[in-house]
């Protein structure tokens, strides 16, 4: 199974051209779902959308964004890359990103209003990568060289235990190495609650 190479983790999750304070202000405003607020947010994110487009296509020289995204798709970098290549052939990246952003504006329950601007960036990009990875993960690979059926070999099976969407999200953060303090800032829950919730997940990790 192919593994992922290590790359430098950026201190800032959005491109340097995008101001963190302006990002948070526009993001918070966009949660109103008013057309002008959403369009202003889209316009502000143009450099970010371009960055994601370039990142997804820079397979020969992957950056942190691409590697962290693929690690959410599959533990095998080879299989994740194959799924990504198929996804790229059938999608308009800019359009898909806008759809994801709008869907997340509708679905995020705990809006990080009190998060520092850099932590708001961090939460936004992580949430987007998680949503994007779920799309890519759905791709089915044909013509397997193995003797397994397509469904058995390439689809990630449901776990034998039942976990909630919240627990699944917390597991992803745990796998990516985020600390209790960082998760507390992202989710706007107290550090004590996060510690207790993570203790419940030890059986899954």
N, C-alpha and C positions, 0 to 999 in steps of 0.2 A: 504494500500500500504506500503510495507516494505521500510524503509529508510536506508541510509548509516551511519555507525558509524564513528566517528571522529578519525583520527590517526595523528601522528606527521608527519609534512611535512619535508622531508629531505632537507638539505642545498645543497646537490650535487645530480644531477639527474642520473648520471652514477655511477656504482660501484666505491668505493674508490680506487680500484686497477688500474683504468684507469685515466691517467693524462689528465687534461682538455686541456692543450696547445697542446699535441700530438693529442688528439681527433680532435680539430679544424683544425689543419694542415692537417690531413689525410682526414677529411670530405671535406674540401675545394678542396683538390686534386682530390677526388673521383668524383666531379662534372664534371670533364673532360670526365668521362665515359670510360677512358682507362682501359683495363683489369687489368693491374698491380696495378693501383691506387685503383680500386674497390676491388680487392682481398686483398690488404694490409689493406683497411678499414674494410673489413669483418673479417680479422684475428684479428685486434685490438679489434673489437666488440665482440669477443667470450665470454668474461666474462659477457658482457651485455646481450647477447642472452641467456646465462645460467641463469642469474638473472631473465629475463622475463619469461623463462620457469618455473622456481621455483615459481615465483610470481603468474602466472596463475593457478598453481596447488595447491597453498596454500590457498584454499578456506576457510578452517576452521580457519585460522589465517591470514586474509588478511592484506597486507601492503598498503602503500600509492599508489604505482603504480597500484595495482589491483583495489582498491576502486575508484581511479580517472578514470581509464579506464572504469569500469562498469557504473560509473555515466554518461559517454558519450554514453553508449549503451542504457540505459533506466533509467527513474527516479525511477522505482521500482527495488530495489536491488534483489528481489526474481526473477523477470522475467529476469533481466540481467544475473543472475547466471545460470538460466536454459538454456539460450541461449549459455553462455560460455561453459557449460558442454557438450552440443551437439557439439559445434564447436571443442572442444578439442578432441572429439572422432574421428573426421574425418580429422584432420590436423596434419602435422608434424610441430611443432612450429618453429624449427630452419629454416626449408625451407621457411615457410611463412614469417618469419621476414626478411630473405635475399631478398625475392621477393619484400616485401614492401619497404625496404631500397632502392633497385635498382629503383623501380618505382618512389619513391620520388626524387631520384637523377635526374630523367628525367623530373619530373613535377614541382618541386619547381621553381617558377619564380624569387623570390627575395632572392638571396643567401645572408645570413647574414655575409658578409665578414668583416664588421667593428665591429661586436659584440664581446664583451669580451668572453673568452673561456667558462666561466661558463654559460653565457647567450646563447652561441651557443649550449651547452649541453641541456639547458632548452628548446630551440626551437626545437632541434632534437627530444628529447624524447616526447615532447608535440605533434609534428607533427606525429610521429610514432604511438602514442596512438590514435590519431584522425583517422588515416588510418586503424589501427587495429580494432577500435570500429565499423567502418563502415562495416567491414567484418562480425563481430559478430552480428551486428544489423540486418543483412539480414536473419538470421536464423528464420525460422517459427516454432512456437510451435504447436504441435498437441495435440489432446485429451484435449481440454480446459474444465475445470470444470464449466465454465460459459455458459450461453446460447447464447453467441455471436458467430458469425462465426469466423473461424480462421483468415481470412484476416481483418475483422473489428476490432477484439479485440486485436490482437497481432502486427499488422503492424502499425508503426507510420505514420499517415496520413500526406500528404503534407500540409503546412500551407496555409491558405486562401489568404495570401499576397505573393507576389513574391519577393524573395530576391536573391541577387547574391551570388556566392560561397564565395566572399570576405566578404560579410555581414554575411553569415552563420558562417564563421571562426571567425569573430570578435565577434559574439554573443557567441560562445563557450568560447572564452577567457574571455568575460564579465561574463558569468555564473560561470566560475571557479575562479573568483575573482581577475584577474590580473589588475594591475594599468595601467594608461595611460603611465607612464614612462616605465614599463616592456614591454608593448605591442609595444611601440616605438622602444625599443632595439631589440625585436624579429623580427619585420617587417622591420626595417631600415627606417621607416617613421618618420617624425618629430612629436613631442608630440602635436603640434598644429593641425596637420592633424588628428591624432588619436582622439583628443578631439572632433573635428568637426564631424568625422565619427561616433563616439559613440553617439553623440547627435541625429543623424538621426535614431538610433536604439532604442531610448527610447520607441517608439510605440510598439516594439516587446518584450521588456524585461518584 
